[in-house]
Amino acid sequence: MVRVIEAELPPVVQIQSNAQTSAGTKQSVDSLSFKKKVQNFWQNSPCDSCFTTEQPGTPAFYKTLDEHRYKMHPRLHSAVEFEKTKGLRVLEVGCGCGSEAERFARAGAHYTAVDLTNAAVNLTQRRFQLEKLEGRFVQADAEDLPFANGSFDLVYSHGVLHHTPDTARSVQEVHRVLAPGGRAVIMLYYRDSFNYQVNLRVVRRFRARLLKTEVGFKLAQMIWGEPVEELRRHAELIKQDSGSYLNMQNMLNRNTDGPDNPLSQVFSRASARRMFWQFQNIRTEVMFWNPNWLPGIGKVLPHSIEDRLASRWGWHLWIYAQKRHLEFTGERVPLQARPRINAQAPSEAVAS
Ligand SMILES: C[S@@+](CC[C@H](N)C(=O)[O-])C[C@H]1O[C@@H](n2cnc3c(N)ncnc32)[C@H](O)[C@@H]1O
């Protein structure tokens, strides 16, 4: 559990999710109460903060967190191309602890952070204070962004929109707040990945069976080397209701961002493209390989093989897309008339 430093910080703008969204549509009560669970989870465990033991909000906290992050994700810098964002109005949806936020600001972007939790917003704001950088920080919902149409040149979101119940709505919001010609760079979990198709479907289900006994627990700990506390929580949940734990949607939720994560979703390249139907110049790329997925040999594989595995079977689906220039934008199509990919929550957006 992370304690968020709030002292000395200017107040964060609080956006209450009301029934009517900026796009003029309604969010269902179910979706809002489900989102509350998502918010509570991330409020108590800001992204990546588990990878450092330093006091949250201190320089050492950000330093160790970033070192770990960019060691795990060596391709992230080239995927985002921070150096090309000088002078651009950049919105990051789901800023987490602000690692990329800092890089956008250092590159000279006019940076705005949004996150559903004030933990993330405060931690990012604190980072900017320490580094004497300028930015805007807003606690808000990706499905209802509190910005006027056409306010940004680039919207970036890494590992966020698959945690919100209505991902398709959040993509529509990204499109709305982009200026004509503006770009979206969005990372979502990839359905046709080794992690989803092999690790979660097969290996983690086998591990769940091991976790039912103390001997199996010790064996699992040896093989996967996961923190004991986390493994204990998995074992507890399996004991409570093994059938429900093994349900694929629950496997996905519990085995991606921690055992109590309420929602993760996966997308194929085709379902992602359908969600980005309003955009042009859509390009997708697959990245990120975790050596722990192959216990024993994963850590000794040469980088060249890891790179090849990552680009075919990786876990992160990057979507690059551009909002059409003014001459190509027609009438606004009412939201109700647009294709819905994952309007129900929770659901597995697995359309291919
Ligand atoms: C896995 S973390 C990713 C954070 C950061 N982008 C990173 O890569 O480290 C997910 C983040 O998404 C935020 N989030 C989830 N649903 C959201 C929503 N509907 N609107 C805004 N942020 C949301 C969470 O609060 C959390 O900070």
Ligand as a Chemical Component Dictionary entry (heavy atoms), coordinates in Angstrom:
data_LIG
# 
_chem_comp.id                   LIG 
_chem_comp.type                 NON-POLYMER 
_chem_comp.pdbx_formal_charge   0 
_chem_comp.three_letter_code    LIG 
# 
loop_
_chem_comp_atom.comp_id 
_chem_comp_atom.atom_id 
_chem_comp_atom.alt_atom_id 
_chem_comp_atom.type_symbol 
_chem_comp_atom.charge 
_chem_comp_atom.model_Cartn_x 
_chem_comp_atom.model_Cartn_y 
_chem_comp_atom.model_Cartn_z 
_chem_comp_atom.pdbx_ordinal 
LIG C1  C1  C 0  -1.568  0.244 -15.220 1  
LIG S1  S1  S 1  -1.681  1.910 -14.656 2  
LIG C2  C2  C 0  -0.811  2.721 -15.981 3  
LIG C3  C3  C 0  -0.267  4.064 -15.557 4  
LIG C4  C4  C 0  0.779   4.664 -16.516 5  
LIG N1  N1  N 0  0.211   5.031 -17.767 6  
LIG C5  C5  C 0  1.918   3.707 -16.688 7  
LIG O1  O1  O 0  2.115   3.193 -17.792 8  
LIG O2  O2  O -1 2.615   3.458 -15.696 9  
LIG C6  C6  C 0  -3.377  2.300 -14.981 10 
LIG C7  C7  C 0  -3.756  3.725 -14.647 11 
LIG O3  O3  O 0  -4.962  4.020 -15.326 12 
LIG C8  C8  C 0  -5.771  4.803 -14.485 13 
LIG N2  N2  N 0  -7.160  4.661 -14.957 14 
LIG C9  C9  C 0  -7.930  3.550 -14.950 15 
LIG N3  N3  N 0  -9.158  3.826 -15.446 16 
LIG C10 C10 C 0  -9.142  5.143 -15.776 17 
LIG C11 C11 C 0  -10.119 6.029 -16.301 18 
LIG N4  N4  N 0  -11.357 5.626 -16.616 19 
LIG N5  N5  N 0  -9.769  7.317 -16.486 20 
LIG C12 C12 C 0  -8.527  7.765 -16.179 21 
LIG N6  N6  N 0  -7.567  6.969 -15.668 22 
LIG C13 C13 C 0  -7.871  5.678 -15.468 23 
LIG C14 C14 C 0  -5.505  4.233 -13.116 24 
LIG O4  O4  O 0  -5.878  5.114 -12.094 25 
LIG C15 C15 C 0  -3.999  3.982 -13.174 26 
LIG O5  O5  O 0  -3.268  5.095 -12.748 27 
# 
loop_
_chem_comp_bond.comp_id 
_chem_comp_bond.atom_id_1 
_chem_comp_bond.atom_id_2 
_chem_comp_bond.value_order 
_chem_comp_bond.pdbx_ordinal 
LIG C1  S1  SING 1  
LIG S1  C2  SING 2  
LIG S1  C6  SING 3  
LIG C2  C3  SING 4  
LIG C3  C4  SING 5  
LIG C4  N1  SING 6  
LIG C4  C5  SING 7  
LIG C5  O1  DOUB 8  
LIG C5  O2  SING 9  
LIG C6  C7  SING 10 
LIG C7  O3  SING 11 
LIG C7  C15 SING 12 
LIG O3  C8  SING 13 
LIG C8  N2  SING 14 
LIG C8  C14 SING 15 
LIG N2  C9  SING 16 
LIG N2  C13 SING 17 
LIG C9  N3  DOUB 18 
LIG N3  C10 SING 19 
LIG C10 C11 SING 20 
LIG C10 C13 DOUB 21 
LIG C11 N4  SING 22 
LIG C11 N5  DOUB 23 
LIG N5  C12 SING 24 
LIG C12 N6  DOUB 25 
LIG N6  C13 SING 26 
LIG C14 O4  SING 27 
LIG C14 C15 SING 28 
LIG C15 O5  SING 29 
# 
